[in-house]
Amino acid sequence: MENNVNPNEAIVNNKDKKDLIFKYSALVLWVISFIYFTVYGFLRNPFLPEGTASEIGLEFPLAFKFWGVTSGAALAVNLCYIYKNNEFKYSKVKTIGYVCMALGVICIMTCVHVPSTRVFGLQMIVHWGTALSFALFFAAALILFLLFPKNKNKQYLITTYCFAALLVGIVIALIIWGKNGFIESLPMWMAYIIIFLVNFTKVYKRT
């Protein structure tokens, strides 16, 4: 019996299957991480200083580690999916973004395995240093995508302005009310929303 399967079609079909597996794996990780991140943040009153992720982690260390694993995995995989399926204006920007993702994963895993303390010292410095670095590296990877896509449209600009406005608002809120879990969570929630819109809707495909 002759095999009439076109080799080129087989390659295309195989590629499509891999893309679908990648896409739905990213979506599953996004859903798990988004739900867990939100629920974790309400283990304590998020509007109090004790409601930050690090403070909750002092009482629930295993839950904090799982927070780090799910958040790091979801952000890294979904950002890789964004980078794989979108062209950049400059190839070097894409490389820098991947480096930022890798460093972000290293930082969040260090952060959750070196818990915070209420006494100033090396452990506190390492924890807060890696926590801030994790946020900065993943934010940088997302912002690079928003700033340097090959085909830029108004959706990218609007999102960039909104993200910048949120960060400025958070700084002002921290100055006025001090740290709390809700303020700390805002940039992550917005990052999750942007990632979902890019990967699983056609919002950014419109001209």
N, CA, C and O atoms as a DFTB+ gen file, in Angstrom:
828 C
 N C O
     1  1       0.849      -1.189       0.000
     2  2       0.000       0.000       0.000
     3  2       0.884       1.238       0.000
     4  3       1.819       1.347       0.794
     5  1       0.581       2.169      -0.896
     6  2       1.418       3.366      -1.007
     7  2       1.080       4.374       0.067
     8  3      -0.079       4.574       0.431
     9  1       2.128       5.000       0.561
    10  2       1.951       6.074       1.547
    11  2       1.902       7.394       0.798
    12  3       2.916       7.861       0.279
    13  1       0.713       7.996       0.744
    14  2       0.531       9.230      -0.016
    15  2       0.695      10.499       0.809
    16  3       0.360      11.589       0.345
    17  1       1.209      10.365       2.030
    18  2       1.375      11.525       2.903
    19  2       2.523      12.384       2.395
    20  3       3.647      11.910       2.235
    21  1       2.230      13.632       2.148
    22  2       3.248      14.592       1.710
    23  2       4.169      14.909       2.882
    24  3       3.687      15.328       3.934
    25  1       5.505      14.720       2.730
    26  2       6.436      14.991       3.828
    27  2       6.333      16.418       4.351
    28  3       6.440      16.653       5.555
    29  1       6.125      17.367       3.447
    30  2       6.004      18.767       3.868
    31  2       4.758      18.999       4.719
    32  3       4.778      19.753       5.691
    33  1       3.653      18.316       4.318
    34  2       2.425      18.447       5.097
    35  2       2.592      17.827       6.481
    36  3       2.085      18.346       7.476
    37  1       3.308      16.713       6.523
    38  2       3.555      16.050       7.808
    39  2       4.356      16.954       8.741
    40  3       4.085      17.023       9.940
    41  1       5.345      17.645       8.177
    42  2       6.166      18.560       8.976
    43  2       5.322      19.713       9.506
    44  3       5.443      20.106      10.666
    45  1       4.457      20.253       8.629
    46  2       3.589      21.365       9.033
    47  2       2.630      20.932      10.130
    48  3       2.436      21.641      11.117
    49  1       2.017      19.732       9.944
    50  2       1.077      19.226      10.946
    51  2       1.750      18.993      12.280
    52  3       1.177      19.275      13.333
    53  1       2.976      18.475      12.235
    54  2       3.733      18.234      13.457
    55  2       4.047      19.550      14.164
    56  3       3.984      19.641      15.390
    57  1       4.386      20.572      13.370
    58  2       4.674      21.890      13.925
    59  2       3.422      22.490      14.566
    60  3       3.487      23.079      15.645
    61  1       2.281      22.332      13.886
    62  2       1.023      22.841      14.425
    63  2       0.671      22.175      15.752
    64  3       0.192      22.831      16.677
    65  1       0.912      20.860      15.838
    66  2       0.632      20.134      17.076
    67  2       1.508      20.635      18.215
    68  3       1.040      20.815      19.339
    69  1       2.789      20.857      17.911
    70  2       3.705      21.356      18.937
    71  2       3.298      22.758      19.405
    72  3       3.375      23.076      20.591
    73  1       2.866      23.587      18.451
    74  2       2.421      24.937      18.795
    75  2       1.182      24.896      19.691
    76  3       1.058      25.676      20.636
    77  1       0.264      23.969      19.377
    78  2      -0.942      23.840      20.195
    79  2      -0.612      23.360      21.602
    80  3      -1.172      23.852      22.581
    81  1       0.304      22.396      21.696
    82  2       0.727      21.897      23.008
    83  2       1.362      23.021      23.819
    84  3       1.082      23.183      25.007
    85  1       2.226      23.798      23.154
    86  2       2.885      24.941      23.797
    87  2       1.831      25.944      24.272
    88  3       1.877      26.412      25.409
    89  1       0.881      26.268      23.388
    90  2      -0.141      27.273      23.698
    91  2      -0.986      26.855      24.895
    92  3      -1.186      27.636      25.825
    93  1      -1.481      25.619      24.867
    94  2      -2.379      25.185      25.942
    95  2      -1.634      24.882      27.238
    96  3      -2.209      24.984      28.322
    97  1      -0.379      24.516      27.136
    98  2       0.449      24.373      28.346
    99  2       0.621      25.740      29.006
   100  3       0.530      25.869      30.227
   101  1       0.874      26.763      28.175
   102  2       1.011      28.130      28.684
   103  2      -0.287      28.599      29.325
   104  3      -0.270      29.250      30.370
   105  1      -1.415      28.267      28.699
   106  2      -2.718      28.679      29.231
   107  2      -3.013      28.001      30.569
   108  3      -3.487      28.648      31.502
   109  1      -2.735      26.706      30.663
   110  2      -2.968      25.968      31.913
   111  2      -2.113      26.551      33.037
   112  3      -2.600      26.772      34.146
   113  1      -0.845      26.798      32.743
   114  2       0.034      27.406      33.747
   115  2      -0.462      28.788      34.149
   116  3      -0.414      29.149      35.325
   117  1      -0.937      29.559      33.179
   118  2      -1.458      30.905      33.463
   119  2      -2.641      30.816      34.416
   120  3      -2.699      31.556      35.398
   121  1      -3.586      29.923      34.140
   122  2      -4.792      29.792      34.970
   123  2      -4.426      29.368      36.393
   124  3      -4.881      29.966      37.368
   125  1      -3.592      28.323      36.497
   126  2      -3.193      27.823      37.820
   127  2      -2.490      28.922      38.608
   128  3      -2.797      29.154      39.777
   129  1      -1.547      29.595      37.960
   130  2      -0.757      30.615      38.646
   131  2      -1.601      31.816      39.034
   132  3      -1.477      32.326      40.148
   133  1      -2.459      32.275      38.129
   134  2      -3.296      33.444      38.418
   135  2      -4.218      33.173      39.607
   136  3      -4.345      34.007      40.503
   137  1      -4.858      32.006      39.610
   138  2      -5.757      31.663      40.714
   139  2      -4.980      31.522      42.012
   140  3      -5.378      32.059      43.045
   141  1      -3.856      30.790      41.952
   142  2      -3.090      30.560      43.179
   143  2      -2.500      31.869      43.711
   144  3      -2.532      32.121      44.915
   145  1      -1.972      32.685      42.828
   146  2      -1.411      33.969      43.224
   147  2      -2.452      34.817      43.949
   148  3      -2.156      35.441      44.968
   149  1      -3.667      34.833      43.418
   150  2      -4.740      35.636      44.014
   151  2      -5.181      35.066      45.360
   152  3      -5.313      35.804      46.336
   153  1      -5.411      33.747      45.412
   154  2      -5.840      33.109      46.663
   155  2      -4.766      33.251      47.731
   156  3      -5.072      33.565      48.881
   157  1      -3.510      33.021      47.360
   158  2      -2.393      33.138      48.305
   159  2      -2.367      34.524      48.934
   160  3      -2.128      34.663      50.134
   161  1      -2.612      35.542      48.128
   162  2      -2.564      36.914      48.631
   163  2      -3.631      37.244      49.650
   164  3      -3.541      38.251      50.352
   165  1      -4.667      36.374      49.732
   166  2      -5.745      36.607      50.703
   167  2      -5.669      35.661      51.900
   168  3      -6.624      35.561      52.670
   169  1      -4.540      34.966      52.063
   170  2      -4.350      34.160      53.270
   171  2      -4.242      35.047      54.499
   172  3      -4.503      34.618      55.623
   173  1      -3.859      36.277      54.266
   174  2      -3.859      37.312      55.308
   175  2      -4.504      38.556      54.715
   176  3      -4.627      38.655      53.494
   177  1      -4.908      39.484      55.525
   178  2      -5.543      40.708      55.032
   179  2      -4.583      41.435      54.083
   180  3      -3.549      41.932      54.528
   181  1      -4.904      41.508      52.784
   182  2      -3.966      42.094      51.821
   183  2      -3.802      43.606      51.966
   184  3      -2.918      44.196      51.344
   185  1      -4.640      44.230      52.773
   186  2      -4.557      45.680      52.937
   187  2      -3.715      46.092      54.149
   188  3      -3.646      47.266      54.511
   189  1      -3.081      45.094      54.759
   190  2      -2.184      45.355      55.885
   191  2      -0.749      45.010      55.496
   192  3      -0.534      44.234      54.565
   193  1       0.240      45.580      56.200
   194  2       1.646      45.246      55.904
   195  2       1.929      43.750      56.032
   196  3       2.809      43.224      55.350
   197  1       1.179      43.056      56.911
   198  2       1.385      41.614      57.096
   199  2       0.820      40.804      55.937
   200  3       0.978      39.584      55.894
   201  1       0.164      41.478      54.999
   202  2      -0.457      40.769      53.892
   203  2       0.398      40.646      52.654
   204  3      -0.082      40.186      51.618
   205  1       1.657      41.047      52.734
   206  2       2.544      40.897      51.574
   207  2       2.928      39.422      51.398
   208  3       2.840      38.632      52.338
   209  1       3.348      39.069      50.198
   210  2       3.706      37.676      49.908
   211  2       4.801      37.169      50.839
   212  3       4.744      36.033      51.311
   213  1       5.793      38.008      51.101
   214  2       6.913      37.591      51.960
   215  2       6.476      37.374      53.394
   216  3       6.918      36.427      54.045
   217  1       5.602      38.253      53.896
   218  2       5.116      38.109      55.267
   219  2       4.250      36.862      55.405
   220  3       4.360      36.138      56.394
   221  1       3.397      36.610      54.430
   222  2       2.581      35.393      54.445
   223  2       3.486      34.164      54.418
   224  3       3.202      33.153      55.061
   225  1       4.579      34.269      53.666
   226  2       5.513      33.157      53.551
   227  2       6.197      32.773      54.843
   228  3       6.637      31.634      54.995
   229  1       6.295      33.710      55.784
   230  2       6.889      33.382      57.078
   231  2       6.018      32.402      57.854
   232  3       6.516      31.581      58.624
   233  1       4.709      32.502      57.638
   234  2       3.777      31.602      58.322
   235  2       3.455      30.362      57.496
   236  3       3.173      29.295      58.040
   237  1       3.502      30.517      56.172
   238  2       3.184      29.402      55.274
   239  2       4.335      29.201      54.284
   240  3       4.192      29.524      53.105
   241  1       5.476      28.671      54.749
   242  2       6.663      28.561      53.889
   243  2       6.480      27.675      52.666
   244  3       6.986      28.007      51.594
   245  1       5.769      26.554      52.795
   246  2       5.555      25.672      51.643
   247  2       4.643      26.345      50.609
   248  3       4.855      26.233      49.402
   249  1       3.633      27.040      51.114
   250  2       2.737      27.765      50.211
   251  2       3.501      28.858      49.467
   252  3       3.232      29.128      48.297
   253  1       4.446      29.478      50.150
   254  2       5.263      30.529      49.528
   255  2       6.159      29.952      48.440
   256  3       6.332      30.560      47.383
   257  1       6.727      28.779      48.701
   258  2       7.562      28.126      47.681
   259  2       6.724      27.768      46.452
   260  3       7.169      27.943      45.317
   261  1       5.512      27.266      46.686
   262  2       4.637      26.926      45.562
   263  2       4.231      28.191      44.801
   264  3       4.088      28.160      43.578
   265  1       4.048      29.288      45.511
   266  2       3.780      30.587      44.887
   267  2       4.925      30.943      43.931
   268  3       4.688      31.390      42.809
   269  1       6.152      30.743      44.381
   270  2       7.314      31.045      43.551
   271  2       7.417      30.152      42.327
   272  3       7.714      30.622      41.228
   273  1       7.171      28.863      42.521
   274  2       7.262      27.910      41.410
   275  2       6.191      28.192      40.358
   276  3       6.490      28.250      39.165
   277  1       4.934      28.369      40.803
   278  2       3.844      28.592      39.843
   279  2       3.982      29.943      39.137
   280  3       3.757      30.041      37.930
   281  1       4.347      30.973      39.881
   282  2       4.489      32.301      39.282
   283  2       5.644      32.331      38.286
   284  3       5.503      32.823      37.167
   285  1       6.789      31.796      38.710
   286  2       7.961      31.780      37.831
   287  2       7.723      30.979      36.566
   288  3       8.084      31.409      35.471
   289  1       7.104      29.795      36.722
   290  2       6.851      28.936      35.560
   291  2       5.853      29.590      34.608
   292  3       6.071      29.607      33.397
   293  1       4.762      30.127      35.149
   294  2       3.727      30.728      34.300
   295  2       4.259      31.936      33.543
   296  3       4.008      32.077      32.347
   297  1       4.986      32.803      34.226
   298  2       5.518      33.994      33.572
   299  2       6.550      33.619      32.513
   300  3       6.519      34.142      31.399
   301  1       7.461      32.716      32.858
   302  2       8.519      32.336      31.915
   303  2       7.948      31.661      30.669
   304  3       8.309      32.025      29.550
   305  1       7.064      30.684      30.851
   306  2       6.510      29.947      29.715
   307  2       5.655      30.863      28.846
   308  3       5.748      30.815      27.620
   309  1       4.832      31.689      29.466
   310  2       3.966      32.568      28.678
   311  2       4.751      33.662      27.960
   312  3       4.411      34.034      26.837
   313  1       5.788      34.172      28.594
   314  2       6.624      35.163      27.911
   315  2       7.407      34.518      26.767
   316  3       7.591      35.130      25.715
   317  1       7.865      33.288      26.973
   318  2       8.534      32.567      25.875
   319  2       7.571      32.354      24.711
   320  3       7.966      32.440      23.548
   321  1       6.313      32.077      25.025
   322  2       5.312      31.901      23.966
   323  2       5.098      33.216      23.209
   324  3       4.966      33.224      21.985
   325  1       5.065      34.325      23.953
   326  2       4.955      35.642      23.313
   327  2       6.133      35.878      22.386
   328  3       5.955      36.282      21.237
   329  1       7.341      35.624      22.884
   330  2       8.554      35.877      22.103
   331  2       8.628      34.972      20.877
   332  3       9.108      35.386      19.822
   333  1       8.152      33.737      21.020
   334  2       8.220      32.788      19.908
   335  2       7.267      33.184      18.779
   336  3       7.575      32.988      17.603
   337  1       6.119      33.737      19.138
   338  2       5.072      33.976      18.148
   339  2       4.950      35.437      17.706
   340  3       4.007      35.797      17.002
   341  1       5.892      36.264      18.115
   342  2       5.862      37.662      17.700
   343  2       7.255      38.105      17.264
   344  3       8.263      37.734      17.867
   345  1       7.284      38.893      16.219
   346  2       8.563      39.384      15.713
   347  2       8.923      40.706      16.388
   348  3       8.060      41.514      16.731
   349  1      10.230      40.894      16.564
   350  2      10.725      42.111      17.199
   351  2      11.417      42.998      16.171
   352  3      11.907      42.533      15.143
   353  1      11.438      44.278      16.480
   354  2      12.088      45.235      15.586
   355  2      13.590      44.981      15.519
   356  3      14.208      45.129      14.465
   357  1      14.175      44.595      16.664
   358  2      15.614      44.313      16.730
   359  2      15.826      42.937      17.335
   360  3      15.257      42.630      18.383
   361  1      16.632      42.106      16.698
   362  2      16.862      40.742      17.181
   363  2      17.551      40.724      18.542
   364  3      17.303      39.836      19.357
   365  1      18.419      41.711      18.786
   366  2      19.133      41.752      20.072
   367  2      18.175      41.963      21.240
   368  3      18.410      41.472      22.344
   369  1      17.089      42.700      20.985
   370  2      16.093      42.944      22.031
   371  2      15.484      41.621      22.488
   372  3      15.262      41.407      23.680
   373  1      15.219      40.744      21.536
   374  2      14.654      39.429      21.838
   375  2      15.608      38.626      22.717
   376  3      15.184      37.972      23.670
   377  1      16.892      38.679      22.392
   378  2      17.903      37.966      23.180
   379  2      17.962      38.510      24.598
   380  3      18.030      37.746      25.560
   381  1      17.936      39.828      24.724
   382  2      17.959      40.458      26.047
   383  2      16.733      40.023      26.855
   384  3      16.825      39.771      28.056
   385  1      15.583      39.940      26.174
   386  2      14.359      39.517      26.848
   387  2      14.469      38.107      27.407
   388  3      14.047      37.853      28.535
   389  1      15.032      37.186      26.626
   390  2      15.212      35.811      27.106
   391  2      16.157      35.767      28.309
   392  3      15.931      35.016      29.258
   393  1      17.211      36.573      28.260
   394  2      18.142      36.644      29.404
   395  2      17.410      37.146      30.643
   396  3      17.603      36.621      31.739
   397  1      16.568      38.165      30.467
   398  2      15.786      38.701      31.587
   399  2      14.871      37.635      32.190
   400  3      14.737      37.544      33.410
   401  1      14.244      36.834      31.333
   402  2      13.374      35.759      31.827
   403  2      14.162      34.758      32.667
   404  3      13.724      34.365      33.748
   405  1      15.326      34.348      32.165
   406  2      16.155      33.377      32.887
   407  2      16.578      33.928      34.247
   408  3      16.516      33.227      35.257
   409  1      17.004      35.182      34.264
   410  2      17.411      35.810      35.523
   411  2      16.214      35.967      36.459
   412  3      16.350      35.835      37.676
   413  1      15.037      36.249      35.884
   414  2      13.834      36.367      36.695
   415  2      13.497      35.068      37.406
   416  3      13.126      35.077      38.580
   417  1      13.624      33.943      36.695
   418  2      13.357      32.631      37.299
   419  2      14.357      32.354      38.427
   420  3      13.974      31.893      39.502
   421  1      15.624      32.634      38.178
   422  2      16.657      32.421      39.206
   423  2      16.345      33.256      40.446
   424  3      16.464      32.774      41.572
   425  1      15.950      34.497      40.234
   426  2      15.682      35.404      41.358
   427  2      14.470      34.974      42.171
   428  3      14.514      34.997      43.401
   429  1      13.379      34.577      41.499
   430  2      12.187      34.204      42.260
   431  2      12.414      32.901      43.029
   432  3      11.899      32.744      44.135
   433  1      13.178      31.966      42.458
   434  2      13.452      30.730      43.173
   435  2      14.381      30.971      44.363
   436  3      14.251      30.321      45.401
   437  1      15.315      31.906      44.207
   438  2      16.178      32.275      45.338
   439  2      15.352      32.964      46.419
   440  3      15.513      32.692      47.609
   441  1      14.469      33.857      45.990
   442  2      13.639      34.621      46.915
   443  2      12.799      33.717      47.814
   444  3      12.756      33.923      49.026
   445  1      12.128      32.713      47.231
   446  2      11.231      31.872      48.037
   447  2      11.988      30.852      48.882
   448  3      11.435      30.323      49.847
   449  1      13.245      30.567      48.536
   450  2      14.031      29.621      49.328
   451  2      14.931      30.318      50.354
   452  3      15.556      29.672      51.195
   453  1      14.980      31.637      50.267
   454  2      15.663      32.434      51.296
   455  2      14.605      33.380      51.876
   456  3      14.516      34.536      51.464
   457  1      13.808      32.892      52.827
   458  2      12.683      33.689      53.324
   459  2      13.125      34.963      54.017
   460  3      14.255      35.088      54.490
   461  1      12.196      35.901      54.062
   462  2      12.486      37.170      54.727
   463  2      12.605      36.968      56.231
   464  3      12.169      35.946      56.762
   465  1      13.183      37.924      56.900
   466  2      13.248      37.935      58.365
   467  2      12.833      39.327      58.831
   468  3      12.779      40.270      58.041
   469  1      12.547      39.438      60.108
   470  2      12.178      40.746      60.648
   471  2      13.377      41.425      61.307
   472  3      13.252      42.470      61.945
   473  1      14.542      40.799      61.133
   474  2      15.789      41.360      61.673
   475  2      16.701      41.663      60.491
   476  3      16.974      40.785      59.672
   477  1      17.168      42.889      60.403
   478  2      18.029      43.267      59.276
   479  2      19.320      42.468      59.283
   480  3      19.965      42.326      60.322
   481  1      19.691      41.952      58.137
   482  2      20.913      41.174      58.000
   483  2      21.041      40.656      56.583
   484  3      20.273      41.045      55.703
   485  1      22.009      39.777      56.358
   486  2      22.293      39.251      55.022
   487  2      21.082      38.534      54.430
   488  3      20.776      38.705      53.250
   489  1      20.387      37.729      55.249
   490  2      19.243      36.980      54.740
   491  2      18.152      37.924      54.236
   492  3      17.569      37.693      53.177
   493  1      17.881      38.972      54.986
   494  2      16.875      39.942      54.556
   495  2      17.302      40.642      53.271
   496  3      16.479      40.864      52.383
   497  1      18.574      40.990      53.168
   498  2      19.084      41.667      51.976
   499  2      18.947      40.767      50.750
   500  3      18.511      41.217      49.690
   501  1      19.324      39.478      50.900
   502  2      19.224      38.531      49.782
   503  2      17.766      38.354      49.367
   504  3      17.440      38.364      48.180
   505  1      16.892      38.192      50.363
   506  2      15.474      37.977      50.053
   507  2      14.883      39.161      49.305
   508  3      14.312      38.990      48.228
   509  1      15.013      40.344      49.856
   510  2      14.388      41.511      49.233
   511  2      15.098      41.909      47.936
   512  3      14.470      42.423      47.010
   513  1      16.402      41.668      47.879
   514  2      17.139      41.953      46.644
   515  2      16.667      41.080      45.498
   516  3      16.461      41.568      44.387
   517  1      16.492      39.775      45.761
   518  2      16.045      38.864      44.705
   519  2      14.559      39.062      44.396
   520  3      14.133      38.871      43.257
   521  1      13.767      39.446      45.409
   522  2      12.337      39.707      45.174
   523  2      12.162      40.888      44.214
   524  3      11.389      40.813      43.259
   525  1      12.882      41.966      44.477
   526  2      12.802      43.144      43.611
   527  2      13.368      42.842      42.227
   528  3      12.827      43.287      41.215
   529  1      14.467      42.079      42.192
   530  2      15.090      41.745      40.904
   531  2      14.174      40.871      40.059
   532  3      14.085      41.050      38.844
   533  1      13.490      39.920      40.706
   534  2      12.529      39.078      39.991
   535  2      11.474      39.938      39.298
   536  3      11.175      39.740      38.120
   537  1      10.916      40.891      40.038
   538  2       9.892      41.770      39.475
   539  2      10.459      42.603      38.327
   540  3       9.815      42.752      37.289
   541  1      11.652      43.140      38.511
   542  2      12.257      44.000      37.498
   543  2      12.599      43.224      36.222
   544  3      12.371      43.719      35.118
   545  1      13.140      42.019      36.369
   546  2      13.538      41.239      35.190
   547  2      12.331      40.809      34.352
   548  3      12.350      40.921      33.127
   549  1      11.282      40.318      35.019
   550  2      10.101      39.904      34.261
   551  2       9.376      41.106      33.668
   552  3       8.861      41.036      32.552
   553  1       9.336      42.217      34.418
   554  2       8.724      43.438      33.885
   555  2       9.502      43.915      32.660
   556  3       8.908      44.347      31.672
   557  1      10.826      43.834      32.726
   558  2      11.666      44.257      31.601
   559  2      11.381      43.416      30.364
   560  3      11.286      43.951      29.259
   561  1      11.242      42.083      30.543
   562  2      10.960      41.198      29.406
   563  2       9.624      41.552      28.754
   564  3       9.503      41.525      27.529
   565  1       8.622      41.883      29.568
   566  2       7.313      42.249      29.033
   567  2       7.346      43.626      28.370
   568  3       6.767      43.819      27.301
   569  1       8.021      44.574      29.005
   570  2       8.102      45.942      28.459
   571  2       8.878      45.967      27.149
   572  3       8.531      46.725      26.244
   573  1       9.919      45.154      27.035
   574  2      10.678      45.081      25.777
   575  2       9.775      44.656      24.626
   576  3       9.873      45.179      23.516
   577  1       8.890      43.692      24.909
   578  2       7.945      43.255      23.878
   579  2       6.993      44.389      23.485
   580  3       6.685      44.569      22.307
   581  1       6.535      45.143      24.473
   582  2       5.590      46.230      24.196
   583  2       6.246      47.390      23.461
   584  3       5.598      48.070      22.665
   585  1       7.526      47.618      23.725
   586  2       8.215      48.759      23.131
   587  2       8.795      48.483      21.747
   588  3       8.889      49.390      20.920
   589  1       9.186      47.227      21.492
   590  2       9.918      46.940      20.252
   591  2       9.307      45.839      19.376
   592  3      10.052      45.033      18.819
   593  1       7.985      45.779      19.238
   594  2       7.440      44.802      18.279
   595  2       7.748      45.262      16.859
   596  3       7.929      46.453      16.606
   597  1       7.804      44.317      15.949
   598  2       8.112      44.683      14.557
   599  2       6.996      45.533      13.954
   600  3       7.253      46.509      13.251
   601  1       5.752      45.144      14.242
   602  2       4.599      45.885      13.725
   603  2       3.837      46.502      14.897
   604  3       2.955      45.871      15.481
   605  1       4.184      47.723      15.226
   606  2       3.607      48.381      16.396
   607  2       2.274      49.032      16.041
   608  3       2.116      49.581      14.950
   609  1       1.312      48.969      16.971
   610  2       0.037      49.654      16.788
   611  2      -0.354      50.348      18.085
   612  3       0.381      50.294      19.071
   613  1      -1.504      50.993      18.082
   614  2      -1.896      51.807      19.237
   615  2      -2.133      50.970      20.494
   616  3      -2.010      51.478      21.609
   617  1      -2.473      49.683      20.318
   618  2      -2.690      48.835      21.488
   619  2      -1.415      48.716      22.336
   620  3      -1.471      48.728      23.566
   621  1      -0.280      48.604      21.662
   622  2       0.992      48.508      22.377
   623  2       1.264      49.799      23.152
   624  3       1.681      49.758      24.309
   625  1       1.030      50.927      22.516
   626  2       1.279      52.222      23.155
   627  2       0.369      52.433      24.358
   628  3       0.820      52.863      25.420
   629  1      -0.914      52.128      24.185
   630  2      -1.878      52.295      25.280
   631  2      -1.489      51.419      26.468
   632  3      -1.517      51.866      27.614
   633  1      -1.127      50.170      26.185
   634  2      -0.735      49.244      27.255
   635  2       0.513      49.740      27.975
   636  3       0.591      49.680      29.202
   637  1       1.490      50.232      27.211
   638  2       2.723      50.749      27.816
   639  2       2.428      51.927      28.730
   640  3       2.960      52.002      29.838
   641  1       1.583      52.848      28.274
   642  2       1.225      54.013      29.091
   643  2       0.481      53.590      30.365
   644  3       0.728      54.126      31.445
   645  1      -0.419      52.636      30.223
   646  2      -1.181      52.160      31.386
   647  2      -0.269      51.484      32.401
   648  3      -0.410      51.692      33.606
   649  1       0.672      50.670      31.907
   650  2       1.610      49.975      32.790
   651  2       2.485      50.990      33.521
   652  3       2.720      50.866      34.723
   653  1       2.966      51.998      32.785
   654  2       3.797      53.038      33.397
   655  2       2.998      53.831      34.434
   656  3       3.506      54.142      35.512
   657  1       1.742      54.157      34.100
   658  2       0.890      54.904      35.030
   659  2       0.635      54.101      36.300
   660  3       0.610      54.652      37.400
   661  1       0.444      52.792      36.135
   662  2       0.226      51.933      37.299
   663  2       1.445      51.938      38.211
   664  3       1.309      52.052      39.429
   665  1       2.632      51.816      37.632
   666  2       3.857      51.792      38.435
   667  2       4.048      53.106      39.190
   668  3       4.446      53.106      40.354
   669  1       3.760      54.233      38.519
   670  2       3.843      55.540      39.190
   671  2       2.817      55.612      40.319
   672  3       3.114      56.095      41.412
   673  1       1.600      55.124      40.042
   674  2       0.555      55.119      41.063
   675  2       0.927      54.272      42.262
   676  3       0.616      54.628      43.398
   677  1       1.593      53.150      42.015
   678  2       2.017      52.273      43.109
   679  2       3.046      52.961      43.997
   680  3       2.971      52.879      45.223
   681  1       4.005      53.640      43.375
   682  2       5.017      54.376      44.143
   683  2       4.344      55.422      45.029
   684  3       4.689      55.560      46.203
   685  1       3.383      56.157      44.468
   686  2       2.669      57.179      45.246
   687  2       1.890      56.527      46.395
   688  3       1.888      57.027      47.520
   689  1       1.222      55.394      46.088
   690  2       0.442      54.695      47.117
   691  2       1.336      54.182      48.241
   692  3       0.959      54.235      49.412
   693  1       2.522      53.684      47.887
   694  2       3.459      53.202      48.906
   695  2       3.922      54.340      49.815
   696  3       4.087      54.156      51.021
   697  1       4.129      55.509      49.226
   698  2       4.554      56.673      50.005
   699  2       3.445      57.105      50.966
   700  3       3.711      57.464      52.113
   701  1       2.200      57.067      50.486
   702  2       1.072      57.523      51.306
   703  2       0.667      56.493      52.353
   704  3       0.528      56.825      53.530
   705  1       0.476      55.233      51.925
   706  2      -0.060      54.227      52.836
   707  2       0.966      53.205      53.324
   708  3       0.675      52.438      54.242
   709  1       2.145      53.179      52.734
   710  2       3.122      52.164      53.096
   711  2       2.828      50.853      52.381
   712  3       1.854      50.746      51.637
   713  1       3.676      49.859      52.613
   714  2       3.524      48.601      51.873
   715  2       2.320      47.802      52.361
   716  3       1.997      47.811      53.549
   717  1       1.671      47.121      51.445
   718  2       0.661      46.126      51.788
   719  2       0.519      45.157      50.625
   720  3       1.006      45.414      49.524
   721  1      -0.146      44.053      50.879
   722  2      -0.224      42.997      49.876
   723  2      -0.978      43.387      48.632
   724  3      -0.626      42.955      47.535
   725  1      -2.015      44.201      48.778
   726  2      -2.812      44.586      47.618
   727  2      -1.987      45.418      46.642
   728  3      -1.989      45.152      45.441
   729  1      -1.284      46.425      47.155
   730  2      -0.441      47.273      46.302
   731  2       0.650      46.440      45.651
   732  3       0.964      46.623      44.475
   733  1       1.228      45.519      46.423
   734  2       2.293      44.659      45.907
   735  2       1.795      43.785      44.756
   736  3       2.550      43.482      43.832
   737  1       0.533      43.382      44.811
   738  2      -0.015      42.459      43.821
   739  2      -0.439      43.135      42.520
   740  3      -0.543      42.468      41.490
   741  1      -0.683      44.427      42.546
   742  2      -1.217      45.125      41.374
   743  2      -0.383      44.934      40.100
   744  3      -0.951      44.608      39.058
   745  1       0.952      45.126      40.144
   746  2       1.717      44.944      38.904
   747  2       1.680      43.518      38.368
   748  3       1.699      43.306      37.156
   749  1       1.628      42.532      39.279
   750  2       1.546      41.136      38.826
   751  2       0.207      40.875      38.153
   752  3       0.153      40.230      37.106
   753  1      -0.870      41.370      38.745
   754  2      -2.184      41.186      38.128
   755  2      -2.222      41.799      36.744
   756  3      -2.738      41.197      35.803
   757  1      -1.670      43.005      36.622
   758  2      -1.690      43.660      35.320
   759  2      -0.827      42.896      34.312
   760  3      -1.200      42.767      33.146
   761  1       0.318      42.393      34.760
   762  2       1.176      41.601      33.875
   763  2       0.438      40.351      33.391
   764  3       0.510      40.002      32.213
   765  1      -0.271      39.677      34.305
   766  2      -1.056      38.506      33.925
   767  2      -2.101      38.859      32.870
   768  3      -2.282      38.124      31.899
   769  1      -2.787      39.984      33.062
   770  2      -3.836      40.399      32.124
   771  2      -3.245      40.696      30.745
   772  3      -3.786      40.269      29.726
   773  1      -2.129      41.433      30.722
   774  2      -1.480      41.760      29.440
   775  2      -1.061      40.480      28.723
   776  3      -1.301      40.319      27.526
   777  1      -0.434      39.573      29.466
   778  2       0.030      38.313      28.882
   779  2      -1.143      37.515      28.314
   780  3      -1.045      36.954      27.223
   781  1      -2.254      37.466      29.055
   782  2      -3.429      36.739      28.565
   783  2      -3.947      37.352      27.264
   784  3      -4.254      36.635      26.312
   785  1      -4.042      38.679      27.231
   786  2      -4.548      39.357      26.039
   787  2      -3.649      39.120      24.824
   788  3      -4.134      38.950      23.705
   789  1      -2.338      39.110      25.057
   790  2      -1.393      38.906      23.950
   791  2      -1.452      37.466      23.436
   792  3      -1.515      37.233      22.229
   793  1      -1.432      36.509      24.359
   794  2      -1.316      35.103      23.971
   795  2      -2.626      34.444      23.544
   796  3      -2.622      33.545      22.703
   797  1      -3.739      34.882      24.114
   798  2      -4.971      34.118      23.930
   799  2      -6.147      34.934      23.379
   800  3      -7.281      34.456      23.364
   801  1      -5.880      36.147      22.935
   802  2      -6.895      36.948      22.251
   803  2      -6.261      37.600      21.030
   804  3      -5.061      37.457      20.790
   805  1      -7.068      38.309      20.267
   806  2      -6.571      38.989      19.068
   807  2      -6.467      40.498      19.273
   808  3      -6.383      41.259      18.308
   809  1      -6.474      40.923      20.532
   810  2      -6.446      42.370      20.839
   811  2      -5.259      43.070      20.183
   812  3      -5.404      44.154      19.617
   813  1      -4.085      42.444      20.263
   814  2      -2.874      43.100      19.758
   815  2      -2.628      42.816      18.270
   816  3      -1.634      43.267      17.701
   817  1      -3.525      42.078      17.661
   818  2      -3.387      41.815      16.230
   819  2      -4.079      42.875      15.394
   820  3      -3.850      42.987      14.189
   821  1      -4.930      43.651      16.050
   822  2      -5.690      44.667      15.333
   823  2      -4.792      45.850      14.971
   824  3      -3.851      46.167      15.699
   825  1      -5.078      46.483      13.871
   826  2      -4.312      47.648      13.435
   827  2      -4.950      48.920      13.947
   828  3      -4.447      50.012      13.683
